[in-house]
Amino acid sequence: MTITITAFERSPDGGRGLARDTRVRWALEEVGQPYQVRLVSFRAMKEPAHLALHPFGQIPTYEEGDLALFETGSIVFHIAERHAGLLPDDANARARAITWMFAALNTVEPVILELATAKVLEGDKPWNKERLPLVEDRVRDRLKQLSTRLGRTDWLDGGFSAGDLMMVSVLLRLKSSGILDEYPNLAAYVARGEARPAYERAFAAQLAINTGPPAG
Ligand SMILES: N[C@@H](CCC(=O)N[C@@H](CS)C(=O)NCC(=O)O)C(=O)O
């Protein structure tokens, strides 16, 4: 069955791979599933046709036959459940990998998004100078804990899993801040994720859209 995802017609990040379709593309590449992409403009994302797929008017969405999904956690989990390669067979190891997916989205991503908000949307506020260091320290608190848990291992729990895919995807947003480099094992962890051929293909595919001629 054909898989179709949605992505920004033009991503605000200019193709740095931070738009969340990249993590869905990455999951599909890891499991070897071909997919199509429907590009949507910011305006189209808020119109009824897209809102029927995504109640919050965002990307990405995922369509496969009569199934339509939104939320990258749910989409990546669905892909990982249906196809081999992203979740271990052992039931307990599988549950732990899923736990890491939730941890990435519920415990690590919020503080990273808060930092992005403080920098991008609140940069001109008079109180930003005082708030920014507090937000940065909240990110550091989480990274320190994650760094301690990862230790010297390559991945969070045994082999690469959907948990790592999601955690690396979330951490990637910090690359330009320099904060990630304060935790060399996490910086190396992210680099290991980026070096996976499936990630490289996903990144290249979204970059091609964002640097190619405008969609007609
Ligand atoms: N929790 C959602 C977040 C989706 C999200 O924030 N998508 C962004 C792009 S990465 C978006 O569509 N932003 C435009 C908007 O919210 O209007 C997920 O993981 O799928």
The ligand as a MOL file (V3000), in Angstrom:
LIG
                    3D

  0  0  0     0  0            999 V3000
M  V30 BEGIN CTAB
M  V30 COUNTS 20 19 0 0 0
M  V30 BEGIN ATOM
M  V30 1 N 3.9130 16.9910 18.2880 0
M  V30 2 C 3.8360 17.1280 16.8500 0
M  V30 3 C 4.4310 18.4680 16.4680 0
M  V30 4 C 4.2090 18.7830 14.9920 0
M  V30 5 C 4.7930 20.1340 14.6440 0
M  V30 6 O 5.0810 20.9630 15.5250 0
M  V30 7 N 4.9680 20.3520 13.3320 0
M  V30 8 C 5.5250 21.6080 12.8850 0
M  V30 9 C 6.6230 21.3460 11.8520 0
M  V30 10 S 7.9870 20.4790 12.5390 0
M  V30 11 C 4.4670 22.4290 12.1920 0
M  V30 12 O 3.6940 21.9030 11.4320 0
M  V30 13 N 4.4890 23.7330 12.4370 0
M  V30 14 C 3.6070 24.6680 11.7860 0
M  V30 15 C 2.4540 25.0630 12.6400 0
M  V30 16 O 2.3330 24.5920 13.7870 0
M  V30 17 O 1.6800 25.8920 12.1600 0
M  V30 18 C 4.5690 15.9570 16.1750 0
M  V30 19 O 5.5090 15.4110 16.7750 0
M  V30 20 O 4.1840 15.5690 15.0660 0
M  V30 END ATOM
M  V30 BEGIN BOND
M  V30 1 1 1 2
M  V30 2 1 2 3
M  V30 3 1 2 18
M  V30 4 1 3 4
M  V30 5 1 4 5
M  V30 6 2 5 6
M  V30 7 1 5 7
M  V30 8 1 7 8
M  V30 9 1 8 9
M  V30 10 1 8 11
M  V30 11 1 9 10
M  V30 12 2 11 12
M  V30 13 1 11 13
M  V30 14 1 13 14
M  V30 15 1 14 15
M  V30 16 2 15 16
M  V30 17 1 15 17
M  V30 18 2 18 19
M  V30 19 1 18 20
M  V30 END BOND
M  V30 END CTAB
M  END
